[in-house]
C-alpha cells in the first residue's frame, strides 16, 4: 500500500524496552527516547560505535548517543547532525539543475564499518512528491551515497547515480550488505500501482531498474562513482561522437533518458516484481526477506496484455485496480519474481524512441500475481500478508528470553502502529506465527 507521509515518523522517536522472561510469550513495554529531535524519520539503526543513526525524510541524519537510565528510561546525551546528503544537488526531469529544491528524500540507511570508522550507505532521491500530475521531478534521481568516518569528518562518495524515482514517493529504499561478496542489495520502488502507467503516478511507466531488489557490486565500482548508462535521449545533444547524453545520468525524461540494464554492469536486477519494497534483510542464516507494499484501489491497473505470455504493453490503464495486502517474501535466489509487473523488462517491444533499455525480455514480468494466494493459483507465493502498510524490517539476533526470539523478524506497521513478530519454521520458508507484540507506537 502507499505509505501516507505520516507513516514516515512511526517509530524512530521511540525506544522499545523488552521486559519479562517468558519461554512461550514474551512481554514488552515501550518508552519515548528523551531528547531525540528527529522530524519525519524514515530509517534507523544502531551503528558499530553504539550510537543510534536516524535518517529524516528531508535528508538530514541525526546521530544520537543514548544512555539507559533504567527500565523504560532512555535519554539522548549528545546529538550529531549530518548534512552531507541533504546538500546533494537536485535536477528536473530534463536534466537541468534545480537549485530551488534543497532537500533530498531519504528512505534507506545502512550502517556498517567499525566502532572507530562507521560507514553509512544512504539512498536518496528528489524530494518532490506528486499525485495525479507530472511535477517535473527527476525520475533518475536515485543515488546511493557512502559516508565514511575518517576520525574527524565524514568522507562522501556517491557510489551509484541514476536510479529510478517515481512521481509519487516510491524511490530507492532500504539496503543490506552481503559482506562476504561485498554486494549491496537495494529495495527499489516502482513507478506504477499495478504495472501500467496511471493517473495517480503521473502516467510514468516502469523503468528498466524500477520495482525490484537490485544488486550493486561494490568491488566492481571501487572508489569511483558509477553513473548508470542511459538510453540515447533524442532531446539532448551527445558528448562528442559518443551516445552519452549531456547531463547524464540525471533527468529520466519520463523514460526517454532512463537508466539501462548494462550487460555485465555492476548494477543488476536481482529479484524483480516488487511494487515498493521498503526494506530488505539477510538473516544470520543467510536468508533474504523483503516486505512489499501492495497496490491501492483507484491508483492504476495492471498492464494491457497482462499475463505470462510476455506481450504486455506500457499503455495507460486506470481500470481494474485493486487494494492488495502488504506481503512478506523469502527471496530464494536471483530471478525470484514477487508478482508486480514491469512491462519494460518483460517485453522488449516496449521501446522509448525505438530503444529498449533491457538486453532481453523476461516474460513472467507481464504477469500480475495477487498477494495472499499460493503460486499456481494466481498468487505471488508470499509467506504472510497484512491489510495495512508494513515497512521497516529487522532480524532479532539477541539471545534474550533464552534465545526464544533469535532469528525472528520484527516488522513495523502503519495504521494502528504495530510492531509485528514473525516466526518461521526451521527452513525459514513458512511463517508459523505473525502477531503484533504491541501497538499504538
Buried (B, 14 or more C-beta within 10 A) or exposed (E): BBBEEEBBBBBBBBBBBBEEEEEEEBEEEBEEBBBBEBEBBBBBBEBBBEBBBBBBBBBBBBBBBBEEEEEBEBBBEEBEEBEBBBEBEBBBBBBEEBEEBEBBBBBBBBBBBEEEEBBBBBBBBBBBBBBEEBBBBBBBBBBBBBBBBEEEEBEBEBBBBBBBBBBBBBBBBBBBBBEEEEBBBBBBBBBBBBBBBBBBBBBBBBBBBBBBBBBBBBEBBEEEEBBBBBBBBBEBEBEEEEEBBEBBBBBBBBBBBBBBBBEEBBBBBBBBBBBBBBBBBBBEEEBBBBBBBBBBEBBBBBBBBBBBEBBBBBEBBBEEBBEBBBBBBBBEEEEBBBBBBBBBBBBBEBBBEEBBBBEEBBBBBBBBBBBBBEEEEEBBBBBBBBBBBBBBBBBBEEEEBEEBBBBBBBBBBBBEBBBBBBBBEEEBEEBEEBEBBBEEB
